[in-house]
Amino acid sequence: MTPLYPRLLALRDRQYAEFQARLVPGVAPDSIIGIRVPLLRAFAKDFAREADCSRFLSLLPHRYYDENMLHALLLSQLKDMDECVARVEEFLPYVDNWAVCDIMSPKVFGRHPARLMDKAVEWSRSPHVYTCRFGLAMLMSHFLDSRFSPSVLDTAAAVESDEYYVRMMVAWFFATALAKQWDAAIPYLQQRRLGVWVHNKTIQKACESYRITAGQKAVLRTMKIKAHDHK
């Protein structure tokens, strides 16, 4: 036990813990305290100003899922790019579920796009499921708008994995790319440059998006690959 545990346990919601356990398969239910995200965000904001914060970030691995969530939220607040990259790379090997991976989004990354691009591409090539997913998430979050480069589409398309949470992120990436960069992204479906599962999941997610027009959705539905059409 560390001095932080009683403070986290004081925020416990057992019913939420049971709910959360169903959302993160593979995470031991008894490792989930059950702290609702808004409360954990508020705690992270205050804890980041405390002297014990740096020590906590150095104590890996953590015992609780909620500690990993807190860790990700604290990293998202770091203001120095070098420190943030170093801390993220220390933490990524211990990320073992999509929720911790996806809540981590350092604000400082947006101020250093060139450095982020290099690191995100590197992460996306990792064999570790959630390092790869995180790299793809950073490319999706930072390089499909005003900083768009067609190379990010090639990077995402090059990711090959049998892991569900990687394939789902690739599909999410391309569905977002279709919403934001339709002309650049649609050839990846027209030319069947994605795996069949990712191809069809991209279409599904894009058709569920309010950012895709009805006309675009009609086009996408004609591109779904049926079982007998597999290459």
Protein Blocks (a to p, Z undefined) as FASTA:
>chain_A
ZZklmmmmmmpcfklmmmmmmmmghiafklpnopafklmmmmmmmmmmpmklmmmmmmcc
dfbfklmmmmmmmmmmpcbfklmmmmmmmmmmmpcbfklmmmpccfklmmmmmlmmmmmm
mmmmpcbfklmmmmmmmmmmmmmmmmpcfklmmmmmmpccfbfklmmmmmmmmmmmmmmm
mmlmmmmmmnopacfklmmmmmmmmmmpmkbcfklmmmmmmmpccfklpZZ
